[in-house]
Amino acid sequence: MFSSPEEVFEKEKKYMMQTYKRPRMVLKEGKGATVKDSFGKEYIDCVGGIAVNAVGYCHPMVVNAIKEQAGKLMHISNLYYTEPQVELAEKLSGISGMDKVFFCNSGAESVEAALKLASKVTGKHKFIAAEGSFHGRTLGSLSVTFETKFRSVFEPLLLNGVEFVRYNDAEAIRKAMDDDTAAVILEPIQGETGIIIPSEGYLKEVREICTEEGVLLILDEIQTGFGRTGRWFCKEHEDVEPDIMTVAKAMGAGFPIGAMLAKEGIEFETSEHASTFGGNPLACATALAAIKVIEDEKLVERSRELGAYFMEKLHEDAIGSNPIVKEIRGKGLMIGIELTKPCGEMVEKALERNILINCTSDTVVRLVPPLVISKEQIDKVISVLYEILQ
């Protein structure tokens, strides 16, 4: 269709809103934990579609599921029953410990649904969120997102009754509660802020406070879910059960799908919420295949083991002792390397060496590769990072 990458760049600039800053490369195909550009140059991908491509690129089971379902029924209105949707709802309930499911198309939509549901079932309108939080870019989800750079252009936002408190401070949450507080919304690990991991016991303490005060707890597992942190969901590290949970990203292995999960008795009734494309047969069949791959290939356990290996090697290879490196933190294959300077240049230099990494919060290199990445590929990534830091 295009004669050269330059033609792609020109037409992208002409026809598309310039909402992304991208390197001048055109990615064409992927397999496992690698992608290739239009010249056939191969890259080890430690961005993974931003924690989306957990089972790797073009996994045969996922591809076949899409082909098979596309030949049967891609979309039908939610006015009718479909088997893939009900099967996926049952599966999600089983692996998450939650009871009810509402399907949508993205993480931001799942957060919108969660806020709307919390307000509906409590009859209250105030939300408590954390400093450093990121929950999405729609006006509702943006209301509980902390960073000014995401919010300022669009204020005033839809939800005015939002109070931000210090992350990893459970008592600050208690102090912020009042008679109109509907829910607390938290990421079990803050991803966009730079892989910020709270102290052990923090989530459990927040759960106890919410229970004592009669306030709902919403956990945003959009980035941490489906094996990313070495458990199906990050909440399992502390055995915490939220009232509402949001998921997306890795659930569809690259196909757009999201869901809001809730406990029994916390649910919408007929016509209170809906989504035209949410939970369509093609998306659900894809998600079912992705979950089966995670189960069959033991990717949750693999994430835990390879995450520990990745962290150990980062320290062994003296990356952790480099004066430019402030801290290395992670859980499973969700790893952040915080630098003492902006990391944009490091991202560019890694790209030159066939490694895709992501810079978040200006100074943190975020590593969220497909869970199928090999030890050999991890070793290659670490050697490149070491070379760049030197």
N, C-alpha and C positions, 0 to 999 in steps of 0.2 A: 504493500500500500504506500509506503514512504520510500523515497529513493535514497535517503541518507539520514543519519541522526540529526544533522543540521536542520533538515526539513521538519523533523519532529519538534525540535526546539523552537523554530520560527512559528509553526502553527499553534503550538501550545501557548506561546506568548500572545498570539493574535486572538485566539478563540476562548481561552480559559482565564478565569480570574486568578490573579497571581497571589494565591493564598499559601503557597509552599515555596520554600527555598530549596532547590534541588541541585545536585551535581550534574554536570553535563554528560550524562550517560543514559542509555536506554536499555532497560532490563527486558529480556525476551523470554527466558525460560528458567526453570529451577528444578532441582532434584535433591531430595534429602535436605542437607543443611547448606547447599550451595545454589547460587544463581549465576546465569550467564548474561552478558550484555550482547548488543547487536553485532559485535565483532568476535563473539565467541570467548571473550575473556571471562574466566570463572572466578567467583568471589565466595569466600566463606562468610556466611551471613550471621552476624551476631545481633541483628536487629529483629529478625524474624517477623517482619510486618508489624513491629511493636508488640511483641509477645502474642502474636496471632497464630503463626504457622508452627504450632507446637509439634505436630506430627510430621513436619517437613513438607517440602514442596512436592506436589503431584504424587502423593502416596497412592499406590494402585487401588487400595481398598476404597479410598475416598473418591478417586476418579471414577471407578466402576459404579459406586453408589449414585453419583451424579448422573452418569450416562443412563443407568437403569431407570432411575426415577424420572428423568427428563423425558424418557420415552413413554412414560405412563401418565403422569400428571404433575405439571410444574406448579400451577397455582389454581386455587379455588377459594371462593369466599369463605371466611370464618363463620358464615351462616350454616355451614355444613360440616359434618364430621369427616376427618381423614385419619387413617391408621398411623402414618409416621408421626403426626403431631401428638397423638395420645401415647404412643410408644415412647417418644422422647420425653414427654412430661413424666411418665412413670420412671424412666431411667434417671432423670435429673433428681427426682424425689429420692430415689434409692441411694445415689452417690453423695447427695448433699445433706440428707437428713431433714430437709424441708418438706412441706406438705402440699403446697399449691403452687402452680406455675402460671405466669402470664407471658406469652411470647411477643417479642418485638424484633427490631432489625439491627439494633446497635446498643452499645453500652450507655450512651447518653439517653436513649429512649428508655432503657431499663431504670435509670436513675429518675427520670421524669415520672415514670409509673410508680416508683417507690415513694417519692415525695407526695404524690397525689394520693396514694393509698394511705400513707401514714396520717395525712391531714383528714382524710375521709373517716377512718375508723376511730380516731381520737377526738375529732371535732375541734382540734387545736391547730395552730398555724405557725408556731415558732420552731425553728430547727437549729440545732447546735452542730457546727462543723469544726474541723481542725485547721489551724494555720498550716499552710503548706499543702492543703488538699487540692486535688484535681478530680472532678467528677463528670466533666463533659462541657460542651460548648453551646448547647441549647440554652435559652434564657433561664429555664428552671434549674438545670444542672449547673449552670454558670453561677447561679445565686449561692450555691454551696461550695463553689470553687474559690480558693483564697486569693491567688496571685492577681495583683492589680493589672498586670500586663494583659491578662485574659479578659478582665472585667471592665476596665475604665471606659472604653469607647462606647459600651452598651448600657451604662447605668443611666437611670435607675432600672434595676432588674425586676423580675416578676415577684420574687420573694423578698420582701423587705425585713421580715422577722427572722433574720439569720444572725447568730452570734458565733464568732470564731474564737476558739480558745487554743491554748498551746497544746500541740500534739505531744503525746506521751505523758500527759498530766491528767490523771483521772479526776482528781479533786477539783480541777478547774471546770470540768464538765458538770460536776454536782453544783458548784457555785453558780453556774450560768443557768441552771434550770429554774423555771417558774411555772405558774399555773397554766400557762398557755403553750408549754413545750410539748410538741408532738413527738419528736424523735431526735436522736443523735445519729449522725451519719459519719462513718469513718472508713478509711482504707486500712486494712490490717498491716500493709506495708505501703508507704507513700511512694508511688512509682515515678510520677512526673516531677516530683520535687527532688529526686536523686536517690532513690532506693533507701528511704529512711525507715529503719526497723525499730519499732518501739521496744521498751524493756519487757522482759518476760513478766507476765502477770498483768500487764496494762489492760489488755482486752478483757480479761476475766474480771478485773476490778470495774471496768466500765459496764460490763454486763450486769454485775451485782448492783451498781448504782442505778442503772436504768430500771431494773426489776423493783428495787426498793421505792423508787420515785414514780413508778407507773408510767415510764417513758419508753417508747419503742427504740430498739437498736437496729439500725440499718448498716450492714457491712457491704462495702463496695469491693467485690472480688473480681471485677472486670479484668484487671491485669494479673492478679495473683491466682486465678482459678485454673482448674484442669491440669494440675500437676506442676505448675510453674515453680512453686516453692518447695517441692518434695512431698507434698500432700495433695490430695484431690483439691482441697481448698485450704487457704492459709489459716482459717479459723480453727482447723483441727490441731494445729501446733499447741493451742491452749485449751482445746476442748470447749470452745465457746459456741453457743447457739444463738444467732441473731433472731430477731422477729421477722426481718425482711433482708433479702440478699440480692444483689445485682450481679449478673454474669453476662459475658459476651466474648469478645476476642477469640481465644483458642477454641471455644465451643464449636465453631463452624469450620475450623481448619482453613480459614481464608474466605469461606462463603459467609456473607453478612447474616448474622442472627444474634439476637440477644434475648435475655429472659429476666424477669423479676420473680423471685421465689419468696414464699411467705409461709408462716406457720398457720396451722388450722385456726379458722375463725378470723384471720386477718386477710380479707379478700374483697374484691370488687363484686358487685352484683350486676345483673343484666343491664347493658347499655351504659354502665358507669365508666367504662374505658374500653378501647378497641384499637386495632391496628389492621389495616387492609392487608399488608403483606406479612405481618407477624405470624411466624409458625407455619409458613406455607409448606406444602409437601416436599419440595425440592430442598429447602433449607433444613428441614427436620431430618430428612434422609441423610443429608450430608453430615449433620451433627451426630447422628447415631453412628455413622461409619467412623467419624473421628474419635468418638468416645470408645468405640470397640478397638481401634488401633491402640489407644492409650492403655486399655486393659490388656490386650493380647501381647503387646510388646513391653509391658511393664514400664511404661514411660514415667509414671509417678516415682517409682523406685529409682529409675535411671536418672531422673532429675535430681533426686536427693544425693545419689552417689557421685554423679558427674559434677554437681555443684560443689561438693566437698573437694573433689579432685581439682577443679578449676581454682577454687580459693587457695588451696594448698600450694598449687603450682605458681600462682601469682606471688605468693610470699617467698616461695623457694627461689624463684628467679630474680629476687631482689627488687621486684617492682614495688613491693610494699615499703621498702626502705629508701626508695628514691626520694630525694628532697622535694620533688615536684608533687609527689603523691601524699595527700593529707590523710586519707583513710580508704580502706577497702572493706566493703560490707556486702553481705548477701545472704540469701536463703534459697537453697536449691539452685536452679539456673536463672535466678534473678539477682544480678550482681551489679554493684556500682563502684566505680573507682573515682573518688573525689580528688581533684587536683587543686593546687594552690593558685591556678590561673585558668582562664577560659580554655575549654577543650576543643574548640572548633578546628584549630590547626591540627590537632591529633587525629580528628575524624578524617580530615583531608589526606593526611599522610598515610593513614591506614588504608584508605581507598586506593591510593597509588600502589599499595602493596597487596592488593586483592583481598582486603578484609573490610567488611561493612560493620561499623560501630555507630553508635548514636550518642549525641551529647544532649543531656537534659539538665535543666536548672543551671545552664551556662558553664558549670565547672565539673560536672559529673559524667563520666563515660558510663553509659548504661549498656549492659550485656544481657540480652534476653534471647539467646539463640534457640532454634528448634531443639526440642528435647531429644531428637535423634542424632544430634551432633556427636562425633566420635572423639575419643581421647587424642587421636592423632591430629584432628582438626583443632582441638583446644590447644594442643602444644604449639601448633603453627600460629594461632592467634596470639598466644602469650609471647612467642619469640618476636613477633612483629611489634607488639606493644612495648616490649623491652627495648627493641632497637630504636623505636621512635622516642621513648623517654630518655634514652642515653644521648 
